[in-house]
Structure formats: C-alpha cells, structure tokens
C-alpha cells in the first residue's frame, strides 16, 4: 500500500514536506538480504510506528537513515541530503536500542558535549528540564557505569532530545523504562512533533503503535503495510 495519497489520522500524507525519502533502499550482509528495495517517505510532524518480527529489517533501516550504515543499493535522503552526510546528520537524532556512552564522562558532560556538537542553545536549562522530567536530576554528575539498565535508557533519551533535530529515529525506546518514564517519553515526543519534527519509532508495544499517525510494517526486509495503525490490519506482524 502506498503512502502517497493515503489519509491517516485525518491528514493526507504528502501534504507536508517529506523530511525522509527512501527509494529502492536495500542492504545485504554476506548474501543475506536484510532490507530489499524499500521505498517510503516520512513527512514533517508525523509519528510513524515501525513494526515487524525480529529480523524484519527495522534496525537496519533506522541505522541507514541515521547515517551509520551504508546501503547496498538505493538511496535515502534526509532533508534532501544523503543519509550520513553532514547536512543530513544535522537533522537526525538517533536513539539506539542499546545506549552508548563515553564511560569517563558524567551524564551532565554527555549532555553538554552532544548539545554543543549540534549547536544547541540554552543547554543548561534544557538539560535540567530533561533530567528533572526523567527523574534523573540528582544524577548529572554521575558516570554511566553507575546507572541501572533503566537509568541508562533514560539517559539515552535525554541525549537524543538535548539537541535540535528535524527527525528522531528511535529503536525500541520504551523498552527498559518504568511506566512513569514511558509517560514522560510520550509527552516529550508529542512536544517534538508539535515543534515540527518527525518521529520514527521501532516498537512492538501496542500503546505506542496506537498513538502513531501511521504504521509501517516490514516483513523479510520489505514493506508489507503502510497505513493507519488499525489493530486488525497489523495483527499479523506481531510474533507470538
């Protein structure tokens, strides 16, 4: 199903500028096709739930879009610039499924470094806001090695949101968060979208999918569904 003329959540897709455009995107690993001929667009302000069973190609797609992996064929552009280019990286914030930190920098130093690298203004106020809302206001001077799994996930969320971006790519960002923190992340994503940013979230959580404007389902590296997150339409893409 093509997104080009579809209507999702009362909005005609394609009516807003496309911030991400993939055309014939593919990726192979030693003969294994992780992603094959994927073509899709994501508009400004849109929240897209990316679903599918393990091995469907979700993380491969997000990693290519973040500029961390080269496609084997096809193209992916962010804001009209090739993924991985400096112009594209300025627009993309990536929240990986496994948090990555410099173990010798405190959380506060991480936030300052990421914000400064991307030209964010008023870093102190935004950092304090994010840490307070995520329940980590007393951990700014602490090293990541001191954090529990859930705290590392919350710290990763703060790092993804401290900088300006036009599109957030998030790989299973709600996993590992306690219910209050999941609620806060929902709020923060809604605020980002209100500011015009697009959000693409890889997830298996039904509540996250239900909150999305649109659902993209991958199967065996190919786009199998593109439309509204209707339970009856997407049930087949869940494992178990």
N, C-alpha and C positions, 0 to 999 in steps of 0.2 A: 504494500500500500504506500503510495507516495504521499509525502507531507505537503507537496507544492500547493494544492488548492484545498486541503483539508481544513476543517474547522474544529478546533479543540478549545474547550472551556469558553466558548462563545467568541473566540478570536480566530480570524482567518490566518492560518500560518502563511508566512511570506509577506504579511502586511507590515512587519517591522524589518529593519535591515538585518541581514544574516551576519552574525559575528563569527560563526564557524561553518565552513563549507568543505565537505569531503567528497571527492569524485573518484570512483573506481579504486578505493583505498584497499590495499592488501598487504599482508605480512606473512612471510614463510620462515619457519625455523627448521633448517636441515631437512627440507622436503615436507614438513608438516605445515599445513595452511591454517594459521591461527586466525587470519582475517582475510576475507576474499571479496574483492570488488564491492566495497561498501560505499554507497553514495547517500549523503544525508546533509541537511542544513539545520542549524540552530539559530534562532532569532534572539535579538536583544530582549532582556527581561523575561525570558522563557525558562521555566524549570522543567527539565527533562529527566525522567527516571529511566536509567539504562538497566535492563534486566536480561536474564537468561541463565541457564545452568552453568555450573563450573566448566571452564574450558570453552565457553561460547565466544570469547574474544573481547569481553568487556574491558579488562585491564589493558590488553594490547591496544585497543582503540584509544583509551584515555592517555596511555603513555606516549603514543604517537602524537596525539593532539597537544600534549604538554611539551613536545619537542625533545623528549628523552629517548626516543626510539625512531629509527629511520624506517619508512615504509618500503616494502619490496616493490610495490607498484602503486600507481595512482598518486593523487595529491590531497593534501589537507591544508587549508588556509584559515588563519585567524585574523580577522580584520583586514583581509586582502593580502596578508603576508604569509609566506610559507612557514608552517609549523617548525619551530626550532630556531628561526631567525630572531635577531634581537628585537625586531619590531613586533613579532608575534609573542615573544616571551614577556614583553612589557604588558601585554593584555591578558595573559593567562596566569591564574593562580592554581596550583595543583596540590591537592590534599591526598596523599597516597594511602593505600590500605595499611602499610607498615610505616609508622612515624620514623623520620630520620633526623638525627640531631648531631651537633658537634658536642661531644661529651665533656669538653673542657670549657664550654660557655654556659653561663646561667640562663635560665629562661628569659629573664629581662634582657640580657645581652643578645640572645637569639632574636628577640622582637626588634630591638634597636638595629641589629645588623640587616635583617630582612627588610625592614621599613626603609632604612637608609639606602639600601641597594636599589630599591624601586622608587625612590624619590617621594616617599610618603611624608606628608606634613603633620604637625601636631602629634608626633609619635607618642609622647608621654601620656597624653590624655586618652588616646585610643587604646594604648596598651593597658592602662589602668581599667578602662571600661571593659575590655575583653576579659581580663583576668578576674575582675570582680564578678561579672556575669557568669563566668565559667567556674566560679568557686575556687580560684587559684590565686587570689590577691596576696596571700601570705607566702607564695612560693616563687616570687620573682627572682630572688637571689639564689635559688636552689639549682643544682645541676640535674640534668635529665636522668642520670643514674640513680637519683633518689626517688624517682617517680614510680608509682604503680602503673600497671597497664592502662587503666582508665585515665590516669593523670597524663600519661604520655599522649593519649589520644586527644585529650582536651588541649594540651599544649600545642599539638599539631594543628588543631582547629584554629587556635589563636594566631599561629604563624601564617596560616593560609589567608586569614582575614585582616591581618595588620596592614597589608599593602593594598594599593589600588589595583583593580583588575576590571576587565570587561567580561570575562567568563571564568567561572570557577569549575574546575574539574575535580570531582570528589569520588574516591573509590571506597565504597562501604564506610562512609564517615560516621555513621551512627553506631556501628559495632564497637563494643567496649565502653560505651557511655552509659551512665546511670540515667534513669528516667528524667530527673530534673535537667541534666545536661543535654539530653536529647531535645527537650522542650526549648532550651536556650538556643541550640543549634538551629532548630526550626525557625525561631524568631530572627536569628542573625541572617539566615538565608533569605527570609522574606524581606528583610531590610536591604540586602544586597540587590535583590530583584527590583525592589521599589526604586533603587538608585539607577536602574537600567541594566544591571549586569545579568548575564545568562548563567544558569546553573545546570550542570550535567552531573547527576548523581547515580553511580552504580550502586544498586541495592537489591536486597531480597525482602526488605521489610514492607509489609502491606500498607502500613500507615504512611510511610514516605511516598510510596507509589501513588496512593490515593490523593496526596497533597500536590502532586505534579500536574502541570498543564498537559503533559504529553508523555507518552511511553514509547521507548524504542526497545524492541526485544531482538536479541541476537541468538542465533542457533547455528552452531558449526561455522562461526565466523561470518555469517551472512545476516542481513537484515530480514527478519521474519515478520515483524509487525511494527507499524508506525501509526500511532493514533492515540485516542483518549484512553486513560488508564481504567478501562471497564473490567471489573473482575472476571466476567465470563469470557472476555476476549483474550485475557492474558493468563488465564489459569494454567494453560498447557506449558507455560515457560518456567514453571516452578518445579523444583526437584522434591521428591518425597511426598 
